[in-house]
Amino acid sequence: MELFRIKRDIPFMRNALIFNVISALTFVAAVYFLLAKGLHLSVEFTGGTSMEVSYSQAANTDKIRDSIKALGLNEVVVQTFGKAQDVVIRMPLPKLAEGAAKPSEKELNAMITAQNDRVMSALKADHPDVVLQRTALVGAQVGDELAHDGLMALLFVVVGVMAYLAIRFEWKYAVSAIIANLHDVVIILGFFAFFQWEFDLAVLAAVLAVLGYSVNESVVIFDRIRENFLKLRKASVTEVIDNAITSTISRTVITHGCTQMMVLSMLFFGGPTLHGFAIALTIGICFGIYSSVFVAAAIAMWLGVKREDLIKPVKEKDDTDGAVV
């Protein structure tokens, strides 16, 4: 299916160096903000308290979140689970006064209890029927385990994608696709570090989704490059790549446009729970298109891809092959 057809190939590779310099500068800026500011990790990674409450009717998570923020607790996660009446509230540990000594376990538990009591009083002021089901302490050790598991998941995805592309195509394509995908991931993290948006498990899931989504676009272009090496035997490598990208533009507009509309609907109407997830996907989709065209394809070209990498030359049969009488 095509919305439009471009008759003349667009010379993307002619300006590949300029766009890759821009990519390199953006990548360096993202790394700088990650090192200078760091990620604003959520309670799931840093540790905190968790409260499970139940209402007699469907809970209004936005109102609950506003009531808790009015107490000065801004880094709060409010989500329904199981039923619409059940809500889990995750909050950071009580903040200590500047220069205060680290509290003992008994003192920390007393501070957490006082904070939970304040939250329950605020919730009961709006809905007297709210019931506290249970409370739990999410330690920093759990957060470290989540961060470790997230990095391991990212590593396994990268290794799996490289192995798949190396088997399906050739190692040069695998290297170029992974560089392009990691470029997208680092830029997403750079945005979150620069604006200090909260980085939670939903955002981590979005980052992993972007890895798979971006590599799909690269595979489509690489597939078309392989087809062009068969059809355009007299064309140069640059012309083959330009034709492959140009011929897939219509498909890119359809798929990415439809996906972006769904993601934007989550961003504008999904509420605070899906906000970080939708922002990460939005950034990832936009830069995924860019990197597949100007990063992955260009790096593959600079690594020296050629027709023989994908299409093994047929050995001509020698007339003297076989037995000679």
C-alpha positions as a Markdown table, in Angstrom:
| # | Residue | x | y | z |
|---|---|---|---|---|
| 1 | Met | 0.0 | 0.0 | 0.0 |
| 2 | Glu | 1.4 | 3.4 | -1.0 |
| 3 | Leu | 0.0 | 6.9 | -0.3 |
| 4 | Phe | 2.3 | 8.4 | -2.9 |
| 5 | Arg | 5.1 | 7.4 | -5.2 |
| 6 | Ile | 8.3 | 9.4 | -5.7 |
| 7 | Lys | 9.6 | 9.0 | -9.3 |
| 8 | Arg | 13.1 | 10.3 | -8.8 |
| 9 | Asp | 15.4 | 9.0 | -6.0 |
| 10 | Ile | 16.2 | 11.5 | -3.3 |
| 11 | Pro | 20.0 | 11.7 | -2.8 |
| 12 | Phe | 19.9 | 11.0 | 1.0 |
| 13 | Met | 23.5 | 9.7 | 1.1 |
| 14 | Arg | 24.8 | 12.9 | -0.5 |
| 15 | Asn | 24.2 | 14.8 | 2.8 |
| 16 | Ala | 24.8 | 11.8 | 5.1 |
| 17 | Leu | 27.9 | 13.4 | 6.6 |
| 18 | Ile | 26.1 | 16.6 | 7.6 |
| 19 | Phe | 23.3 | 14.7 | 9.2 |
| 20 | Asn | 25.6 | 12.4 | 11.0 |
| 21 | Val | 27.6 | 15.3 | 12.4 |
| 22 | Ile | 24.3 | 16.7 | 13.8 |
| 23 | Ser | 23.6 | 13.2 | 15.2 |
| 24 | Ala | 27.0 | 13.1 | 16.9 |
| 25 | Leu | 26.5 | 16.5 | 18.4 |
| 26 | Thr | 23.1 | 15.5 | 19.7 |
| 27 | Phe | 24.4 | 12.3 | 21.1 |
| 28 | Val | 27.3 | 14.1 | 22.9 |
| 29 | Ala | 24.8 | 16.6 | 24.4 |
| 30 | Ala | 22.6 | 13.8 | 25.6 |
| 31 | Val | 25.6 | 12.0 | 27.2 |
| 32 | Tyr | 26.6 | 15.3 | 28.9 |
| 33 | Phe | 23.2 | 15.9 | 30.4 |
| 34 | Leu | 23.1 | 12.3 | 31.6 |
| 35 | Leu | 26.4 | 12.7 | 33.3 |
| 36 | Ala | 25.8 | 16.3 | 34.6 |
| 37 | Lys | 22.2 | 16.0 | 35.7 |
| 38 | Gly | 21.5 | 12.3 | 35.8 |
| 39 | Leu | 18.1 | 10.7 | 35.5 |
| 40 | His | 15.3 | 11.7 | 37.9 |
| 41 | Leu | 14.6 | 8.1 | 39.1 |
| 42 | Ser | 11.1 | 7.2 | 40.4 |
| 43 | Val | 10.3 | 5.6 | 43.7 |
| 44 | Glu | 10.5 | 2.2 | 42.0 |
| 45 | Phe | 14.3 | 2.7 | 41.6 |
| 46 | Thr | 15.2 | 4.9 | 44.6 |
| 47 | Gly | 13.1 | 3.2 | 47.2 |
| 48 | Gly | 10.1 | 4.6 | 49.2 |
| 49 | Thr | 6.8 | 3.6 | 50.7 |
| 50 | Ser | 3.8 | 1.9 | 49.1 |
| 51 | Met | 0.2 | 2.1 | 50.2 |
| 52 | Glu | -2.7 | 0.2 | 49.0 |
| 53 | Val | -6.1 | 1.7 | 49.6 |
| 54 | Ser | -9.7 | 0.7 | 48.6 |
| 55 | Tyr | -12.7 | 2.8 | 47.7 |
| 56 | Ser | -16.4 | 1.9 | 47.6 |
| 57 | Gln | -16.6 | 3.2 | 44.0 |
| 58 | Ala | -14.2 | 3.8 | 41.1 |
| 59 | Ala | -11.3 | 5.9 | 42.3 |
| 60 | Asn | -10.4 | 9.2 | 40.8 |
| 61 | Thr | -6.6 | 8.9 | 40.6 |
| 62 | Asp | -6.1 | 12.5 | 39.5 |
| 63 | Lys | -7.9 | 13.8 | 42.5 |
| 64 | Ile | -6.0 | 11.5 | 44.8 |
| 65 | Arg | -2.7 | 12.6 | 43.3 |
| 66 | Asp | -3.7 | 16.3 | 43.8 |
| 67 | Ser | -4.6 | 15.7 | 47.4 |
| 68 | Ile | -1.3 | 14.1 | 48.1 |
| 69 | Lys | 0.7 | 16.8 | 46.3 |
| 70 | Ala | -1.0 | 19.4 | 48.4 |
| 71 | Leu | 0.9 | 17.8 | 51.4 |
| 72 | Gly | 4.2 | 18.7 | 49.6 |
| 73 | Leu | 4.8 | 15.1 | 48.3 |
| 74 | Asn | 5.4 | 15.7 | 44.6 |
| 75 | Glu | 7.1 | 12.5 | 43.5 |
| 76 | Val | 4.1 | 10.3 | 43.9 |
| 77 | Val | 2.8 | 7.5 | 41.7 |
| 78 | Val | -0.9 | 6.8 | 41.9 |
| 79 | Gln | -2.3 | 3.8 | 39.9 |
| 80 | Thr | -5.3 | 1.5 | 40.0 |
| 81 | Phe | -4.7 | -2.2 | 40.1 |
| 82 | Gly | -7.0 | -5.2 | 39.9 |
| 83 | Lys | -10.2 | -3.2 | 40.2 |
| 84 | Ala | -11.1 | 0.4 | 39.6 |
| 85 | Gln | -11.8 | 0.8 | 43.3 |
| 86 | Asp | -8.3 | -0.4 | 44.4 |
| 87 | Val | -5.4 | 2.1 | 44.3 |
| 88 | Val | -1.7 | 1.8 | 44.9 |
| 89 | Ile | 0.2 | 4.9 | 46.0 |
| 90 | Arg | 4.0 | 5.0 | 45.9 |
| 91 | Met | 5.8 | 7.8 | 47.7 |
| 92 | Pro | 9.5 | 8.7 | 48.3 |
| 93 | Leu | 10.9 | 8.3 | 51.8 |
| 94 | Pro | 10.4 | 11.2 | 54.1 |
| 95 | Lys | 13.0 | 13.9 | 53.4 |
| 96 | Leu | 15.5 | 14.8 | 56.1 |
| 97 | Ala | 16.5 | 18.3 | 57.1 |
| 98 | Glu | 19.7 | 19.6 | 55.6 |
| 99 | Gly | 22.7 | 18.4 | 57.6 |
| 100 | Ala | 20.6 | 16.0 | 59.7 |
| 101 | Ala | 22.1 | 12.7 | 60.7 |
| 102 | Lys | 20.9 | 9.5 | 59.1 |
| 103 | Pro | 17.9 | 8.2 | 61.2 |
| 104 | Ser | 17.9 | 4.9 | 62.9 |
| 105 | Glu | 15.5 | 2.2 | 61.6 |
| 106 | Lys | 13.1 | 3.0 | 64.5 |
| 107 | Glu | 13.2 | 6.7 | 63.7 |
| 108 | Leu | 12.7 | 6.0 | 60.0 |
| 109 | Asn | 9.7 | 3.8 | 60.6 |
| 110 | Ala | 8.2 | 6.5 | 62.8 |
| 111 | Met | 8.7 | 9.1 | 60.1 |
| 112 | Ile | 7.1 | 6.8 | 57.5 |
| 113 | Thr | 4.1 | 6.1 | 59.8 |
| 114 | Ala | 3.6 | 9.8 | 60.3 |
| 115 | Gln | 3.8 | 10.4 | 56.5 |
| 116 | Asn | 1.3 | 7.7 | 55.8 |
| 117 | Asp | -1.1 | 9.0 | 58.5 |
| 118 | Arg | -1.0 | 12.5 | 56.8 |
| 119 | Val | -1.8 | 10.9 | 53.4 |
| 120 | Met | -4.7 | 8.9 | 54.8 |
| 121 | Ser | -6.1 | 12.0 | 56.6 |
| 122 | Ala | -6.0 | 13.9 | 53.3 |
| 123 | Leu | -7.7 | 11.0 | 51.4 |
| 124 | Lys | -10.4 | 10.6 | 54.1 |
| 125 | Ala | -11.1 | 14.3 | 53.9 |
| 126 | Asp | -12.3 | 13.8 | 50.3 |
| 127 | His | -13.7 | 10.2 | 50.7 |
| 128 | Pro | -14.4 | 9.1 | 54.3 |
| 129 | Asp | -15.1 | 5.6 | 53.0 |
| 130 | Val | -11.5 | 5.0 | 51.9 |
| 131 | Val | -9.8 | 2.0 | 53.6 |
| 132 | Leu | -6.1 | 1.4 | 54.0 |
| 133 | Gln | -5.4 | -2.2 | 53.0 |
| 134 | Arg | -1.7 | -2.4 | 53.6 |
| 135 | Thr | 1.6 | -0.5 | 53.6 |
| 136 | Ala | 5.0 | -1.6 | 52.5 |
| 137 | Leu | 8.5 | -0.3 | 52.4 |
| 138 | Val | 10.3 | -0.4 | 49.1 |
| 139 | Gly | 14.0 | -0.4 | 50.0 |
| 140 | Ala | 16.9 | 0.9 | 47.9 |
| 141 | Gln | 18.1 | -2.6 | 47.4 |
| 142 | Val | 14.9 | -3.4 | 45.4 |
| 143 | Gly | 15.5 | -0.3 | 43.4 |
| 144 | Asp | 19.1 | -1.4 | 42.6 |
| 145 | Glu | 17.8 | -4.8 | 41.5 |
| 146 | Leu | 15.3 | -3.2 | 39.2 |
| 147 | Ala | 18.0 | -1.0 | 37.7 |
| 148 | His | 20.2 | -4.0 | 37.2 |
| 149 | Asp | 17.4 | -6.1 | 35.7 |
| 150 | Gly | 16.6 | -3.2 | 33.3 |
| 151 | Leu | 20.2 | -2.9 | 32.1 |
| 152 | Met | 20.4 | -6.6 | 31.6 |
| 153 | Ala | 17.1 | -6.5 | 29.6 |
| 154 | Leu | 18.6 | -3.7 | 27.5 |
| 155 | Leu | 21.8 | -5.7 | 27.0 |
| 156 | Phe | 19.9 | -8.9 | 25.9 |
| 157 | Val | 17.9 | -6.9 | 23.4 |
| 158 | Val | 21.0 | -5.4 | 21.9 |
| 159 | Val | 22.8 | -8.8 | 21.6 |
| 160 | Gly | 19.7 | -10.4 | 20.2 |
| 161 | Val | 19.2 | -7.7 | 17.6 |
| 162 | Met | 22.8 | -7.9 | 16.5 |
| 163 | Ala | 22.7 | -11.7 | 16.2 |
| 164 | Tyr | 19.4 | -11.6 | 14.2 |
| 165 | Leu | 20.8 | -9.0 | 11.8 |
| 166 | Ala | 24.1 | -10.7 | 11.4 |
| 167 | Ile | 22.4 | -14.0 | 10.5 |
| 168 | Arg | 19.8 | -12.4 | 8.2 |
| 169 | Phe | 22.1 | -9.9 | 6.5 |
| 170 | Glu | 25.7 | -9.4 | 7.3 |
| 171 | Trp | 27.8 | -8.1 | 10.3 |
| 172 | Lys | 28.1 | -4.6 | 8.8 |
| 173 | Tyr | 24.4 | -4.2 | 8.8 |
| 174 | Ala | 24.2 | -5.5 | 12.4 |
| 175 | Val | 26.8 | -3.0 | 13.6 |
| 176 | Ser | 25.2 | -0.1 | 11.8 |
| 177 | Ala | 21.7 | -0.9 | 13.1 |
| 178 | Ile | 22.8 | -1.3 | 16.7 |
| 179 | Ile | 24.7 | 2.0 | 16.6 |
| 180 | Ala | 21.6 | 3.7 | 15.2 |
| 181 | Asn | 19.3 | 2.1 | 17.9 |
| 182 | Leu | 21.6 | 3.0 | 20.8 |
| 183 | His | 21.8 | 6.5 | 19.4 |
| 184 | Asp | 18.0 | 6.7 | 19.8 |
| 185 | Val | 18.1 | 5.2 | 23.3 |
| 186 | Val | 20.7 | 7.7 | 24.5 |
| 187 | Ile | 18.9 | 10.6 | 23.1 |
| 188 | Ile | 15.7 | 9.6 | 24.8 |
| 189 | Leu | 17.6 | 9.3 | 28.1 |
| 190 | Gly | 19.2 | 12.7 | 27.4 |
| 191 | Phe | 15.8 | 14.3 | 27.1 |
| 192 | Phe | 14.7 | 12.9 | 30.4 |
| 193 | Ala | 17.9 | 14.0 | 32.0 |
| 194 | Phe | 17.7 | 17.5 | 30.6 |
| 195 | Phe | 14.1 | 18.2 | 31.5 |
| 196 | Gln | 14.3 | 16.0 | 34.7 |
| 197 | Trp | 11.2 | 14.1 | 33.8 |
| 198 | Glu | 10.6 | 11.2 | 36.1 |
| 199 | Phe | 12.1 | 7.9 | 34.9 |
| 200 | Asp | 10.1 | 4.9 | 36.0 |
| 201 | Leu | 9.4 | 1.3 | 34.9 |
| 202 | Ala | 6.9 | 2.5 | 32.2 |
| 203 | Val | 9.6 | 4.7 | 30.6 |
| 204 | Leu | 12.1 | 1.8 | 30.7 |
| 205 | Ala | 9.5 | -0.3 | 28.9 |
| 206 | Ala | 9.1 | 2.4 | 26.3 |
| 207 | Val | 12.9 | 2.5 | 25.8 |
| 208 | Leu | 13.0 | -1.2 | 25.2 |
| 209 | Ala | 10.0 | -0.9 | 22.8 |
| 210 | Val | 11.8 | 1.8 | 20.9 |
| 211 | Leu | 14.8 | -0.6 | 20.3 |
| 212 | Gly | 12.5 | -3.1 | 18.6 |
| 213 | Tyr | 10.6 | -0.4 | 16.8 |
| 214 | Ser | 13.7 | 1.3 | 15.4 |
| 215 | Val | 15.3 | -1.9 | 14.2 |
| 216 | Asn | 12.2 | -2.8 | 12.3 |
| 217 | Glu | 12.6 | 0.3 | 10.1 |
| 218 | Ser | 16.3 | -0.5 | 9.6 |
| 219 | Val | 15.4 | -4.1 | 8.5 |
| 220 | Val | 12.8 | -2.8 | 6.0 |
| 221 | Ile | 15.5 | -0.6 | 4.4 |
| 222 | Phe | 18.1 | -3.3 | 4.5 |
| 223 | Asp | 15.7 | -5.7 | 2.8 |
| 224 | Arg | 15.1 | -3.2 | 0.0 |
| 225 | Ile | 18.9 | -2.7 | -0.3 |
| 226 | Arg | 19.3 | -6.4 | -0.8 |
| 227 | Glu | 16.5 | -6.5 | -3.5 |
| 228 | Asn | 18.1 | -3.5 | -5.2 |
| 229 | Phe | 21.5 | -5.2 | -5.4 |
| 230 | Leu | 19.7 | -7.9 | -7.4 |
| 231 | Lys | 17.7 | -5.6 | -9.7 |
| 232 | Leu | 20.0 | -2.6 | -10.1 |
| 233 | Arg | 23.2 | -4.4 | -11.1 |
| 234 | Lys | 24.7 | -1.3 | -12.8 |
| 235 | Ala | 23.9 | 1.1 | -9.9 |
| 236 | Ser | 26.5 | 2.2 | -7.4 |
| 237 | Val | 26.1 | 1.4 | -3.7 |
| 238 | Thr | 25.1 | 5.0 | -3.0 |
| 239 | Glu | 22.4 | 4.9 | -5.7 |
| 240 | Val | 21.2 | 1.5 | -4.4 |
| 241 | Ile | 20.8 | 2.9 | -0.8 |
| 242 | Asp | 19.1 | 6.1 | -2.0 |
| 243 | Asn | 16.6 | 4.1 | -4.1 |
| 244 | Ala | 15.9 | 1.8 | -1.1 |
| 245 | Ile | 15.1 | 4.7 | 1.2 |
| 246 | Thr | 13.1 | 6.6 | -1.3 |
| 247 | Ser | 10.9 | 3.6 | -2.2 |
| 248 | Thr | 10.1 | 2.9 | 1.4 |
| 249 | Ile | 9.1 | 6.5 | 2.3 |
| 250 | Ser | 5.4 | 5.9 | 1.7 |
| 251 | Arg | 5.4 | 2.8 | 3.9 |
| 252 | Thr | 7.3 | 4.8 | 6.6 |
| 253 | Val | 4.7 | 7.6 | 6.5 |
| 254 | Ile | 1.8 | 5.2 | 6.9 |
| 255 | Thr | 3.2 | 3.0 | 9.7 |
| 256 | His | 4.9 | 5.7 | 11.7 |
| 257 | Gly | 2.1 | 8.2 | 11.2 |
| 258 | Cys | -0.5 | 5.7 | 12.5 |
| 259 | Thr | 1.7 | 4.7 | 15.4 |
| 260 | Gln | 2.4 | 8.3 | 16.3 |
| 261 | Met | -1.3 | 9.1 | 16.4 |
| 262 | Met | -1.9 | 6.4 | 18.9 |
| 263 | Val | 1.0 | 7.5 | 21.0 |
| 264 | Leu | -0.1 | 11.1 | 21.0 |
| 265 | Ser | -3.6 | 10.1 | 22.1 |
| 266 | Met | -1.9 | 8.4 | 25.1 |
| 267 | Leu | 0.2 | 11.5 | 25.7 |
| 268 | Phe | -2.8 | 13.9 | 25.7 |
| 269 | Phe | -5.5 | 11.8 | 27.1 |
| 270 | Gly | -3.8 | 9.0 | 29.0 |
| 271 | Gly | -3.2 | 11.0 | 32.2 |
| 272 | Pro | -0.1 | 11.2 | 34.3 |
| 273 | Thr | 0.3 | 7.4 | 34.5 |
| 274 | Leu | 1.0 | 7.1 | 30.8 |
| 275 | His | 2.7 | 10.5 | 30.3 |
| 276 | Gly | 6.3 | 9.4 | 30.6 |
| 277 | Phe | 5.7 | 6.3 | 28.6 |
| 278 | Ala | 4.1 | 8.3 | 25.7 |
| 279 | Ile | 6.8 | 11.0 | 25.8 |
| 280 | Ala | 9.6 | 8.3 | 25.5 |
| 281 | Leu | 7.8 | 6.6 | 22.6 |
| 282 | Thr | 7.2 | 10.0 | 20.8 |
| 283 | Ile | 10.8 | 10.9 | 21.0 |
| 284 | Gly | 11.9 | 7.4 | 20.0 |
| 285 | Ile | 9.6 | 7.2 | 17.0 |
| 286 | Cys | 10.8 | 10.6 | 15.6 |
| 287 | Phe | 14.5 | 9.8 | 16.1 |
| 288 | Gly | 13.9 | 6.2 | 15.0 |
| 289 | Ile | 12.9 | 7.3 | 11.5 |
| 290 | Tyr | 15.8 | 9.7 | 11.4 |
| 291 | Ser | 18.4 | 7.2 | 12.6 |
| 292 | Ser | 17.2 | 4.4 | 10.2 |
| 293 | Val | 17.7 | 6.7 | 7.2 |
| 294 | Phe | 20.7 | 9.0 | 8.1 |
| 295 | Val | 22.5 | 6.9 | 10.7 |
| 296 | Ala | 22.0 | 3.1 | 10.0 |
| 297 | Ala | 22.1 | 3.4 | 6.2 |
| 298 | Ala | 25.0 | 5.8 | 6.2 |
| 299 | Ile | 27.1 | 3.8 | 8.6 |
| 300 | Ala | 26.5 | 0.7 | 6.5 |
| 301 | Met | 27.7 | 2.6 | 3.5 |
| 302 | Trp | 30.8 | 3.8 | 5.3 |
| 303 | Leu | 31.6 | 0.3 | 6.5 |
| 304 | Gly | 31.8 | -0.7 | 2.9 |
| 305 | Val | 28.7 | -2.8 | 2.2 |
| 306 | Lys | 28.7 | -4.1 | -1.4 |
| 307 | Arg | 26.7 | -6.5 | -3.6 |
| 308 | Glu | 28.9 | -9.4 | -2.7 |
| 309 | Asp | 28.0 | -9.1 | 1.0 |
| 310 | Leu | 24.4 | -10.2 | 0.4 |
| 311 | Ile | 24.6 | -11.9 | -2.9 |
| 312 | Lys | 27.4 | -14.4 | -3.2 |
| 313 | Pro | 28.9 | -14.5 | -6.7 |
| 314 | Val | 28.2 | -17.6 | -8.7 |
| 315 | Lys | 31.3 | -19.5 | -9.6 |
| 316 | Glu | 31.5 | -20.0 | -13.3 |
| 317 | Lys | 31.9 | -23.6 | -14.4 |
| 318 | Asp | 35.2 | -24.3 | -16.0 |
| 319 | Asp | 35.1 | -26.3 | -19.2 |
| 320 | Thr | 37.9 | -28.4 | -17.9 |
| 321 | Asp | 36.0 | -29.4 | -14.7 |
| 322 | Gly | 35.6 | -33.1 | -14.4 |
| 323 | Ala | 37.5 | -35.9 | -15.7 |
| 324 | Val | 39.9 | -35.3 | -18.6 |
| 325 | Val | 40.4 | -38.1 | -21.1 |
